[in-house]
């Protein structure tokens, strides 16, 4: 009799779970004036939520779905560090290699910088190359060389300072070592094995089915976000919540693309991110590591004009939350942590 009662109750329990997730997401979308949002929640290796909220395009009224293609921003950084680890695993480079091996005309002050420093934001380089312009398409190498004349901000390896320029350099290294563009290498070596068929480079001019528009608020009035013409490796990809679930499966299982021990190197603490004595926030290779209410979290956010995203992996809880939005004012971290609180209580 108890078993029969439980079976009869299951549909209502499932509805309550989905409904509670919806309530949290919709309430916070209203608070943050978010136009559209795609959500994936994976628990114990299984997707429990994969859906969209709001609009992908306001002007024609297209809703967000699990197949809506949204800019990842710096959530993309993990793809570059994974690609570097793949090249290392294949014997084509070492993360201990100095950058002068790939940029022989770089200034003397760059001599101490190794690949691992680019991956961990500890190189001492400025955040951006001076030549970077979001309105121009130009070679990555031109942006890298524009930083040659700049002094380092600090001694290499001394501390953490977020550096997009370092990821331009990683992209150029991938290109040199693989003999193909970084876009193609990452597509062929990462996305194809993961069956991520709807993950693309952020080419503004490419026709991409189901691509979301980006939005921002100007004086409380909704407007189209400034266009991003430049393809920047530091935030180089668009994806869907469905594809990101496939990626989560790949990295959680650790069976293909990389050996398990090399996957785990990506989220090993490399440098403390804050000078505060009580801070538990570290950066690994393309991922940050922290604690949230006693729960270990491996995390990275992303931001482009009109888009905000976050990828959270509560590894000890077997819970992952991926949020992609198409609104400048969105704070997906706060939504992710609110959802985590809900799933921790279950």
MIDREN-968173 format. One record per residue (C-alpha): residue number from 1; x, y, z; residue in one letter. Coordinates in pm, 1 decimal, decimal comma, padded with zeros to 6 digits. Example, Ala and Ser with C-alpha at 12.3 -4.5 7.8 and 13.67 -1.06 7.14 Angstrom:
<pts>
1  01230,0  -00450,0  00780,0  A
2  01367,0  -00106,0  00714,0  S
</pts>
This chain:
<pts>
1  00000,0  00000,0  00000,0  X
2  00285,4  00239,9  00086,8  X
3  00453,0  00163,4  -00246,2  X
4  00129,7  00231,8  -00435,3  X
5  00084,6  00562,9  -00251,6  X
6  00442,0  00665,7  -00339,1  X
7  00393,2  00579,7  -00706,5  X
8  00073,5  00783,0  -00716,4  X
9  00256,6  01074,1  -00554,4  X
10  00553,2  01076,7  -00798,2  X
11  00392,7  01296,1  -01068,7  X
12  00303,1  01558,2  -00807,3  X
13  00657,3  01553,0  -00662,6  X
14  00805,4  01604,2  -01009,2  X
15  00564,8  01887,6  -01079,6  X
16  00650,1  02052,4  -00748,6  X
17  01022,2  02037,0  -00825,0  X
18  00984,3  02191,6  -01170,1  X
19  00735,2  02445,1  -01040,9  X
20  00969,6  02553,0  -00759,7  X
21  01253,5  02598,7  -01009,5  X
22  01023,0  02803,2  -01230,4  X
23  00916,7  03023,6  -00939,4  X
24  01278,2  03101,4  -00844,3  X
25  01387,0  03170,8  -01202,0  X
26  01086,7  03380,4  -01303,6  X
27  01097,2  03588,2  -00984,6  X
28  01465,5  03668,1  -01027,9  X
29  01426,6  03735,6  -01400,2  X
30  01164,3  03996,6  -01313,6  X
31  01390,5  04152,9  -01050,6  X
32  01686,0  04168,5  -01288,4  X
33  01484,9  04268,1  -01597,9  X
34  01612,5  03963,4  -01787,2  X
35  01465,6  03921,8  -02133,7  X
36  01553,0  03557,3  -02190,6  X
37  01724,4  03275,5  -02003,7  X
38  01819,5  02915,6  -02074,7  X
39  01868,8  02682,4  -01778,6  X
40  02026,5  02340,2  -01736,9  X
41  02036,0  02157,7  -01404,5  X
42  02217,0  01823,8  -01382,8  X
43  02185,2  01618,0  -01064,9  X
44  02362,8  01287,7  -01006,1  X
45  02462,0  01277,7  -01372,6  X
46  02107,9  01323,8  -01504,1  X
47  01946,7  01639,2  -01650,1  X
48  01654,7  01737,6  -01428,3  X
49  01591,4  02074,2  -01595,2  X
50  01667,6  02181,5  -01952,6  X
51  01443,9  02463,5  -02066,9  X
52  01409,7  02825,6  -02164,0  X
53  01232,2  03125,3  -02015,0  X
54  01138,5  03454,8  -02174,4  X
55  01232,9  03569,9  -02522,7  X
56  01529,8  03506,2  -02748,6  X
57  01414,3  03787,8  -02976,1  X
58  01172,2  04052,8  -02856,5  X
59  01096,2  04209,3  -03192,6  X
60  00951,5  03891,7  -03343,1  X
61  00846,1  03727,2  -03017,0  X
62  01066,6  03416,7  -03035,6  X
63  01081,1  03228,5  -02703,8  X
64  01398,5  03088,3  -02548,2  X
65  01418,5  02709,3  -02554,9  X
66  01681,2  02451,8  -02464,3  X
67  01804,4  02485,0  -02825,5  X
68  01844,4  02863,4  -02826,8  X
69  02203,5  02960,9  -02910,3  X
70  02340,4  03214,4  -02661,3  X
71  02683,4  03371,2  -02611,1  X
72  02884,5  03202,8  -02337,1  X
73  03131,1  03486,0  -02278,6  X
74  03420,9  03375,0  -02059,8  X
75  03257,3  03041,1  -01982,4  X
76  03437,7  02967,6  -02312,3  X
77  03776,5  02986,5  -02139,3  X
78  03750,9  02624,7  -02026,8  X
79  03744,3  02512,8  -02391,3  X
80  04080,8  02678,7  -02453,3  X
81  04243,4  02529,4  -02146,6  X
82  04098,9  02189,2  -02235,4  X
83  04244,4  02226,0  -02585,8  X
84  04585,9  02310,7  -02440,0  X
85  04569,0  02004,5  -02215,1  X
86  04472,1  01793,9  -02516,7  X
87  04778,2  01915,5  -02709,1  X
88  04991,3  01841,6  -02402,9  X
89  04845,7  01493,4  -02375,0  X
90  04929,0  01437,6  -02742,1  X
91  05290,8  01537,5  -02674,8  X
92  05280,0  01859,3  -02877,0  X
93  05350,3  02104,8  -02596,8  X
94  05391,9  02137,7  -02222,2  X
95  05217,9  02384,6  -01997,7  X
96  05569,2  02453,4  -01866,1  X
97  05675,4  02583,5  -02208,7  X
98  05780,3  02950,0  -02205,1  X
99  05574,3  03177,5  -02428,1  X
100  05894,8  03288,4  -02604,3  X
101  05889,7  02948,3  -02773,9  X
102  05578,7  03063,4  -02962,1  X
103  05641,4  03439,2  -02964,6  X
104  06018,4  03468,4  -03017,4  X
105  06000,7  03842,2  -03081,8  X
106  05821,0  03911,1  -02752,7  X
107  05997,1  04148,3  -02509,6  X
108  06258,3  04028,1  -02263,2  X
109  06020,0  04096,5  -01975,0  X
110  05800,2  03811,2  -02101,4  X
111  06078,0  03552,9  -02057,5  X
112  05939,1  03412,9  -01726,3  X
113  05586,9  03366,3  -01864,4  X
114  05485,6  03005,3  -01927,4  X
115  05169,8  02859,1  -02078,2  X
116  05040,6  02774,2  -01730,8  X
117  05056,1  03144,1  -01637,8  X
118  04832,9  03232,9  -01932,3  X
119  04584,6  02963,6  -01828,9  X
120  04570,3  03086,9  -01469,2  X
121  04578,9  03467,6  -01514,4  X
122  04913,9  03493,4  -01337,9  X
123  05131,0  03619,3  -01626,2  X
124  05149,9  03982,0  -01516,6  X
125  05017,0  04097,8  -01854,9  X
126  04752,0  04365,8  -01887,3  X
127  04390,6  04254,7  -01905,3  X
128  04351,1  04353,4  -02272,6  X
129  04582,7  04405,0  -02566,9  X
130  04583,5  04778,1  -02654,8  X
131  04483,8  04708,9  -03015,9  X
132  04167,7  04521,5  -02922,5  X
133  03857,2  04688,1  -03062,1  X
134  03518,4  04521,1  -03034,3  X
135  03410,1  04686,9  -03360,2  X
136  03695,8  04539,3  -03567,3  X
137  03785,8  04194,8  -03693,1  X
138  04164,1  04157,9  -03680,3  X
139  04422,4  03882,8  -03634,2  X
140  04482,8  03764,1  -03278,3  X
141  04856,8  03810,4  -03333,4  X
142  04811,1  04182,5  -03400,6  X
143  04639,0  04224,1  -03064,3  X
144  04908,9  04022,3  -02889,2  X
145  05192,6  04222,4  -03045,2  X
146  05025,0  04548,9  -02948,7  X
147  05102,5  04456,6  -02585,8  X
148  05476,9  04410,5  -02648,8  X
149  05548,4  04771,1  -02556,9  X
150  05371,3  04750,2  -02220,0  X
151  05550,8  04670,2  -01894,6  X
152  05421,4  04381,5  -01685,1  X
153  05180,8  04484,6  -01410,9  X
154  05351,5  04250,8  -01161,8  X
155  05611,5  03977,0  -01144,3  X
156  05497,9  03664,4  -01330,4  X
157  05336,2  03409,0  -01099,8  X
158  05316,9  03652,9  -00810,0  X
159  04940,6  03698,4  -00804,6  X
160  04611,1  03660,1  -00990,2  X
161  04490,4  03931,2  -01227,6  X
162  04223,9  03852,2  -01484,8  X
163  04377,6  03864,7  -01830,6  X
164  04190,9  03820,7  -02158,4  X
165  04512,7  03889,3  -02348,6  X
166  04654,1  03563,5  -02212,9  X
167  04371,7  03372,6  -02379,9  X
168  04443,9  03540,8  -02713,2  X
169  04794,1  03398,7  -02668,8  X
170  04659,0  03052,1  -02587,0  X
171  04449,9  03067,9  -02904,9  X
172  04755,9  03159,3  -03110,6  X
173  04954,0  02875,7  -02949,5  X
174  04675,2  02629,4  -03035,9  X
175  04689,0  02754,8  -03394,9  X
176  05068,2  02722,8  -03420,2  X
177  05092,9  02379,8  -03260,7  X
178  04789,1  02217,0  -03424,7  X
179  04841,1  02365,6  -03770,2  X
180  04477,5  02476,6  -03790,5  X
181  04269,5  02766,9  -03664,0  X
182  04180,8  02752,3  -03295,1  X
183  03813,1  02750,6  -03393,9  X
184  03855,3  02436,7  -03604,2  X
185  04081,5  02260,7  -03354,9  X
186  03838,8  02311,8  -03067,2  X
187  03544,2  02213,9  -03285,5  X
188  03709,8  01895,4  -03413,1  X
189  03881,1  01784,3  -03093,0  X
190  03624,2  01891,6  -02831,3  X
191  03282,3  01963,4  -02975,1  X
192  03264,7  01676,3  -03225,5  X
193  03351,7  01405,3  -02967,6  X
194  03104,6  01564,2  -02725,4  X
195  02837,3  01573,6  -03000,3  X
196  02788,3  01944,9  -02936,6  X
197  02629,8  02015,5  -03274,2  X
198  02491,9  02358,8  -03185,3  X
199  02802,0  02523,6  -03040,3  X
200  02959,9  02787,2  -03262,2  X
201  03227,5  03053,6  -03275,0  X
202  03091,5  03402,8  -03204,1  X
203  03091,4  03521,5  -03564,2  X
204  02852,6  03818,0  -03579,1  X
205  02794,0  03774,7  -03952,6  X
206  02742,6  03398,6  -03964,5  X
207  02381,4  03280,8  -04002,8  X
208  02326,1  03062,6  -03695,6  X
209  01985,7  02895,4  -03648,2  X
210  01812,8  02980,9  -03318,8  X
211  02065,5  03250,2  -03224,9  X
212  01942,0  03481,4  -02947,0  X
213  01964,3  03860,0  -02971,5  X
214  02136,9  04052,3  -02693,4  X
215  01967,1  04328,3  -02495,0  X
216  02045,5  04606,4  -02252,8  X
217  01849,3  04878,1  -02076,8  X
218  01906,2  05244,2  -02159,2  X
219  01740,4  05472,4  -01904,8  X
220  01506,2  05186,1  -01807,6  X
221  01409,2  05130,0  -02171,1  X
222  01492,0  04798,1  -02336,2  X
223  01727,7  04829,6  -02633,8  X
224  01942,3  04613,2  -02854,5  X
225  02288,4  04565,0  -02704,1  X
226  02595,1  04700,1  -02880,1  X
227  02704,6  04449,9  -03146,0  X
228  03022,5  04245,6  -03093,7  X
229  03199,9  04222,5  -03427,9  X
230  03535,9  04102,7  -03296,9  X
231  03582,6  03731,1  -03235,4  X
232  03773,3  03722,9  -02907,9  X
233  03919,3  03392,0  -02789,7  X
234  03866,8  03500,9  -02429,3  X
235  03492,1  03454,7  -02487,9  X
236  03482,7  03278,7  -02818,6  X
237  03174,9  03058,9  -02831,6  X
238  02796,4  03041,6  -02839,7  X
239  02606,7  02736,4  -02721,5  X
240  02278,5  02595,5  -02595,8  X
241  02178,5  02451,4  -02260,8  X
242  02134,3  02113,7  -02435,2  X
243  02490,5  02120,9  -02566,6  X
244  02627,0  02232,6  -02231,3  X
245  02458,5  01930,5  -02069,8  X
246  02653,1  01714,3  -02315,5  X
247  02973,1  01894,9  -02214,9  X
248  02894,1  01845,6  -01846,5  X
249  02860,3  01471,8  -01908,6  X
250  03198,8  01464,2  -02080,7  X
251  03386,2  01643,6  -01804,7  X
252  03208,9  01468,9  -01516,6  X
253  03280,6  01123,2  -01657,9  X
254  03635,1  01210,4  -01767,9  X
255  03654,2  00921,8  -02014,8  X
256  03717,2  01090,8  -02351,0  X
257  03903,3  01392,2  -02495,6  X
258  04139,5  01395,9  -02194,6  X
259  04257,5  01139,0  -01946,3  X
260  04084,8  01177,1  -01612,0  X
261  04398,4  01306,3  -01439,7  X
262  04431,8  01583,5  -01699,1  X
263  04066,7  01681,4  -01663,8  X
264  04125,4  01713,9  -01291,2  X
265  04427,7  01940,1  -01343,4  X
266  04194,0  02203,4  -01486,4  X
267  04021,8  02256,3  -01152,9  X
268  04314,9  02215,5  -00915,9  X
269  04387,9  02535,8  -00717,8  X
270  04676,6  02720,8  -00884,0  X
271  04659,8  03072,4  -00740,4  X
272  04457,3  03244,1  -00470,4  X
273  04226,6  03501,7  -00625,5  X
274  04193,1  03732,5  -00325,7  X
275  04438,9  03875,2  -00075,2  X
276  04182,4  03833,7  00201,8  X
277  04309,2  03583,2  00457,7  X
278  03974,0  03406,7  00492,7  X
279  03909,9  03379,0  00118,4  X
280  03878,8  03027,2  -00022,0  X
281  03859,4  03143,5  -00382,3  X
282  04128,7  03008,4  -00613,5  X
283  04179,1  02994,4  -00989,0  X
284  04277,9  02677,4  -01170,5  X
285  04304,4  02657,0  -01550,3  X
286  03996,2  02819,0  -01704,2  X
287  03792,0  02757,8  -01388,3  X
288  03758,6  02927,3  -01049,9  X
289  03726,9  02725,3  -00729,4  X
290  03543,4  02840,2  -00419,0  X
291  03305,3  02737,8  -00143,2  X
292  02939,9  02832,9  -00111,6  X
293  02785,2  02768,6  00229,8  X
294  03028,8  02485,9  00285,0  X
295  02976,2  02335,4  -00060,4  X
296  03277,8  02315,9  -00289,9  X
297  03202,6  02481,1  -00624,4  X
298  03397,5  02487,4  -00949,6  X
299  03267,0  02788,3  -01138,2  X
300  03311,2  03038,7  -01417,8  X
301  03102,7  03328,6  -01537,6  X
302  03084,6  03502,7  -01871,7  X
303  02993,6  03848,9  -01997,4  X
304  02964,8  04001,4  -02343,7  X
305  02762,4  04302,3  -02446,3  X
306  02401,0  04186,9  -02408,2  X
307  02483,8  03848,2  -02256,6  X
308  02564,6  03706,4  -01912,6  X
309  02625,1  03342,0  -01818,3  X
310  02748,3  03114,0  -01542,1  X
311  02851,2  02748,9  -01511,4  X
312  02850,6  02609,0  -01155,7  X
313  02964,1  02259,1  -01058,0  X
314  02901,0  02160,7  -00695,3  X
315  03124,1  01858,5  -00730,2  X
316  03066,6  01694,8  -00390,9  X
317  02691,2  01735,1  -00431,2  X
318  02683,5  01600,1  -00789,1  X
319  02494,9  01914,1  -00888,6  X
320  02567,7  02136,6  -01188,5  X
321  02379,3  02451,4  -01286,8  X
322  02428,6  02630,0  -01619,2  X
323  02255,2  02960,9  -01689,1  X
324  02272,9  03152,1  -02017,8  X
325  02101,8  03491,5  -02053,4  X
326  02066,9  03756,4  -02322,3  X
327  02052,8  04067,5  -02103,2  X
328  02330,1  04300,3  -01984,2  X
329  02179,5  04356,2  -01641,1  X
330  02144,8  03986,7  -01559,9  X
331  02321,9  03841,4  -01257,6  X
332  02314,8  03467,6  -01333,4  X
333  02539,6  03393,2  -01034,2  X
334  02268,1  03503,0  -00792,7  X
335  02010,3  03291,6  -00974,4  X
336  02242,5  02991,9  -00974,2  X
337  02308,9  03015,3  -00602,1  X
338  01936,8  03054,6  -00529,3  X
339  01869,9  02738,5  -00729,1  X
340  02155,2  02561,1  -00553,0  X
341  01996,9  02646,4  -00215,0  X
342  01674,3  02487,1  -00335,5  X
343  01841,0  02169,1  -00461,5  X
344  02055,4  02135,1  -00147,4  X
345  01734,7  02122,2  00058,1  X
346  01585,4  01842,4  -00149,7  X
</pts>
